[in-house]
Amino acid sequence: MAGKELQGRFRLGIPLDASGIKDFKPDRGVKVVAFDAKGRSYEDVVRLDAKGKGTANLAFEENPGSLRVVVGPDDASAEQMQGLQTISVDVAGRLWQGKSELTVSAITISAYYWFWWLRWCRHFRITGRVLCANGLPVPGAQVCAYDVDAWWWWWNKQQIGCATTDANGAFQIDFTWCCGWWPRWWWERRTWLLEPTLADRITRYLREEARLVKIPHPGPQPDPEVFRTLLGESSATAIRSRNLLTSPVQSSIQSRALAGSSPNIDPSSLERLRTQLAARLPGSAEFERLRLWPWWPWTPWWDCDPDIIFKVTQECHGQNQVIVDESIWNTRWDIPTNLDVTLTANDRACCVVHGSTCLDGGECGFISDVCEDNIEDIGGNPGVHELAPQVGYLNPGVASIGGDRPYSGTLPIRGCVGHDVDYYEFLVSTTGFGGPWNALSSAAAGGFTRTYWDSALHKWIDVPFPFVPISDGVSSHNVIESLPHYETNHGPKLWDAFTENILMEFITQNVLADGTYYLRLRGWTRPGYAGNLSNSEDLLVCGSNDFTGVVVTIDNHLVTLGPADLNGHRCGPGTVHQCTSEPDTEILSVKILHSNATTTDVGACGNVTINDTDILQIDFAAYDPDVHPHLAYYSLALNYDVNLTTDLLDPSLSGWSLTPSPIPPPWSAAAAQVGPDYGAALGQGASSPHWAGGAMRLTVRAKSDAKGRGAFPETCCYQLQLYAHKRTIGSCDHSFWNQWNVTDYSFTIQVV
C-alpha cells in the first residue's frame, strides 16, 4: 500500500507539476491513489516543493496490471477519491512488460483544481450540549449528526459523525466534509426514503392548482412515474439513464462502487426536468425556504456546506430511548465550520442533578408533588383553599372535565427530607391533618429505585431504596433510607433528576378503599447500617411550623375477567366492552317514532325504513355507581360508510333533545343531570366534585335534511357507539382512558 517506506517488487513513480499556478504556495499536500482491476487501492501523500514539483511513489508486491490513478486533496479518503470530480489518468498494464519500476508522464495540476482542493474537503467541528427541558444535563447519550437532502417528497440522511455526552451533557463531533462529486456517484451512495410530512405538504399544495388534474401518489422510492403524471411521457423518461456510468473517469471504478439500490435515475439530467416542472407547478415560498427541488435549484454533489440534523439516544432506566429525533423541518442549512448547538431532550431522557436538590435543613422535610402534580394544585393542601368536598382532588372547583380529578393505582410522592433524617416512615389518617395517625400499611408503602451517573464507569447505576422493617427497641417500623443518609455513607452522587426526589410509591389498587387519605412524614435517627431507630419526630416543613404532609383522594375501580361484568354485560375477549362497572354503559332502547304515533323498534342487527317525518329515540346509560361518582363525560356517535360519523350529542341537529330516561336499567338510576360532560352537569345542579351520569333519552330527527341536520343521511349500515369516561388519574396517566367503557350497537337503516 502507500507509504514513504516502499516495500514491494514493483514500483510506480507519478510526477506532479503545479508550476503553472500563479503565486503557487505549497501550503497543503496532494493525495495520489491508484486503483487496480480488483478494486484495491494504493496511496501516497506528496508535499510539493516551492516550484510546485513532487513525485508520488507507490509499491506493489505483484505486477499491478492496469491502474486508474486519481489525484486530489490530501484530506480525502481513498473511497472518497473514487467519487470526486478530480484529475485522473489511466496506466495501461502493457507498460509493465519487462519492468519492475515505472514512471509515468507528469500529471499537471491546474489552478482550477488547486483552488477547489482547498474547499472540496474541509474540517468541521460541532460542539454542544444535550439538556432536559428544565435545563439539567443529559449524560451518556449518543449524539449522531446527519447531513440531509430532499428531492421532491423523498429524502436521505447521511451520518457524518457521533459522540457521547459527558456528565455535563457536552459533546464534540469532528468530521471532514467533501464536495465536488460525480453526480451519479453521489446519488448511488444514498438511500432514498419517502418523507411522509413532505409528501403530505406537497400533495396538499398540488391539489390547490387547478391545472393539475391528476396528483401522483407518493411511493417509497424515487420513481420517474411521479413526473409522468404531471408532465407526460417524454419528460418523465428524460431522467431514466440508459448508461449508469456518465463520465469516463467513472468507467473503470464506478461499476464496482455503485450499490445500485436506487432506481435507474441519472441525476445530471435533473436540471432539465426541474426547469419543466418549475414552469408547470405553482410557486412556494415555503418549499424555497426548505431548498426543495424543483422549487430550488438542486446540485447537492456540489454542496460544500453540510445541512445538519441530529438524533440522540440514551440508555435510561434500562431501555434505549430516542430522546431527540429531528426531522427535515429542523435542518440547519449550510453550517459553518464551527457549529455550537443546544439540543433539548424529550421526557424519556435521564438528566442529572449536580448536587442534591434535597433540603439542607436538619430534622425537617417537604412534600412537593403527587404524580408530578404540585400539591398546591390538589385541594386541601397548603396554598389551596380547602373546600371540604374537594379535598384531595386535582384542580379543585374547576368546572370542566379536567376539574376535581381523583387518583388511582400507584402514585409517586415526591419531596425530600433534611440532612439530619436518616430514615423516615409514612403515617396515615382518614379523618384529617389533625389525626389520629397510624403507620401506613406496608402493602401501600412502595419502595423505588434511584439512578445515578457514574462518570468513571460512564454508565447509569441503579440503587434500590426499599421500605424495610427496623426496630426502635420496642416495636418494628416500616421505614426507608433517606437520600442524605445514603450520601453520608456512600458519598455524593450525580442523581437522575426524575428519581432523585421520590419519597415513596403510594400503592392504592387492591390495597386501600376509595376515599381521602392524609399522609404525614415521621423521621428517625440511625447512623450507619446497624442498631435500632431512635429520636422519632414528626417532621415539620423546613422553615415552617406546619407538619410535612399531603392529602389525596383515591378512586380505584374493579376489573373482572369476564365473560360478563357485574351488571351482566358481555365483556372481555371477543367484545369491545370493558369488564368493569366503573363506569358502565348500555344501549337500552332504539326506536323510530312515526308521525301517526306508532313506533318501530330498531333491534341490534335490525333493518328499518325511515322517512322525512320520523324521529329517532335512543335510551342509553352511562353511569358511575360509586358512592362518590366521578364521571367525566360520555359520547354518542353514529358511524357509517367509510370513516364517516355523526355526533348525536350535537344540539344543532334538528329536533335534538337530551333528557333523563324513563326506563333506567336495574343497575343505574335515571340521570339527575344529563351532561354530557362534568362541566355541563355542574351547571345542571351536580354537586362538586361528584357526578354519576345515569340513564338518558336522546331524540333527534331521523332522516337528515338538506343541511345534514339529522341522524341518518343515507341508506347504510350504522354503528351506534357509546363511550363513558371517568375523571380518575390512573397511576399518573392524566388521559381519560384509565377508567372507561364502551357499548356498540349495529343496525341497518333504509332512507326513503
RATASUL-V536916 format. One line per field, one symbol per residue. burial: # if it has 16 or more other ideal C-beta (glycine too) atoms within 10 Angstrom, else .. A space follows every 50 residues. Layout:
burial=???
This chain:
burial=.#.......###.#.###..#..#.#..########....######.#.. .#.#.#####...#..#######.##.#.#########..#....#.... .#.#..###...##.##..###.#.#.#####...############### #######..####.#####.#.#.#.##############.#..#..##. ##..##.....#..##.#...###.##..##...##.##.#...##..## .###...#...#..####.#..##.##...#.....#..######..#.# #.#.##########.#....#.##.#.#..##..#...#.#.###...## ###..#.##.#.#########.#.#.#####..#.....##########. #.###########################...#...#.##...###.#.# ###......#..#.#.#..#......###########.....######## ########..##.#.###########......#....#####....#### #######.#..#..#.#.#.#...#.#################....... .#.....#.#...#############..############.....#.##. ..##.#.#..#..##.#####.##########...#.############# ####....#####....#.#############...#.########.#.#. #.
